[in-house]
Amino acid sequence: MKVHIKVKPNSSEQKVVDFGDFRYLVYLKSPAKDNKANIELINLMSKHLGVPVNRIDISFGKTSDDKILDVK
């Protein structure tokens, strides 16, 4: 399954906004530096989607605010 994400790093809170059709706006506390935001994103989406962390990969946008997650 492909999940489309718009990430807002350096936010004051963690929050997932679901727009339907596997499109999300995700607020992260971590900065977009040293892969910290990507790690926080994967952990947060794992909890939100109810799948293990090892089943989520960033297939597009590792250095961008627009990302596509591949959930197996």
matplotlib code that plots the C-alpha trace (Angstrom):
import matplotlib.pyplot as plt

x = [0.0, 1.3, 0.7, 1.2, 2.5, 3.2, 5.5, 5.8, 9.0, 9.9, 6.3, 5.3, 3.3, 3.1, -0.2, -1.5, -4.3, -6.0, -7.5, -8.7, -7.4, -4.1, -3.2, -1.9, -0.5, 2.0, 3.4, 6.7, 8.7, 12.0, 14.0, 14.6, 18.2, 20.3, 17.3, 15.6, 12.3, 12.1, 12.6, 9.9, 7.6, 8.0, 7.5, 4.4, 2.8, 3.5, 1.3, -1.3, -1.7, -1.2, 1.7, 5.2, 7.9, 9.9, 7.0, 7.2, 9.8, 10.1, 10.0, 10.1, 11.1, 13.6, 15.0, 11.7, 8.5, 6.4, 6.9, 5.5, 5.6, 5.4, 3.6, 3.9]
y = [0.0, 3.5, 6.3, 9.9, 12.2, 15.9, 16.4, 19.5, 19.0, 21.2, 21.3, 21.9, 18.6, 15.2, 15.0, 13.0, 14.6, 12.0, 13.3, 9.9, 7.9, 7.2, 10.9, 12.4, 15.6, 14.7, 17.2, 16.0, 17.4, 16.4, 18.6, 17.5, 16.9, 13.7, 11.5, 12.3, 13.4, 10.3, 8.0, 9.8, 9.7, 5.9, 5.3, 7.6, 6.1, 2.6, 3.3, 5.2, 2.4, -0.5, -2.1, -3.0, -0.5, -2.9, -3.0, 0.7, 2.2, 5.6, 4.9, 8.6, 11.9, 11.0, 14.6, 16.3, 17.3, 15.3, 11.6, 8.3, 5.4, 1.9, -0.2, -3.9]
z = [0.0, -0.8, 1.7, 0.7, 3.5, 3.9, 6.8, 9.0, 11.1, 14.2, 15.3, 18.9, 18.9, 17.2, 15.2, 12.3, 10.1, 7.9, 4.6, 3.5, 0.5, 2.3, 2.4, 5.6, 7.1, 9.8, 12.4, 13.9, 16.9, 15.4, 13.1, 9.5, 10.3, 10.5, 9.5, 12.9, 11.3, 9.1, 12.1, 14.1, 11.0, 10.6, 14.4, 14.5, 11.3, 12.6, 15.6, 13.6, 11.0, 13.4, 11.5, 12.7, 12.1, 9.9, 7.4, 6.6, 4.1, 2.7, -1.1, -2.2, -0.6, 2.0, 1.9, 1.1, 3.0, 0.5, 1.0, -0.1, 2.4, 1.2, 3.8, 3.4]

ax = plt.figure().add_subplot(projection="3d")
ax.plot(x, y, z, "-o")
ax.set_aspect("equal")
plt.show()
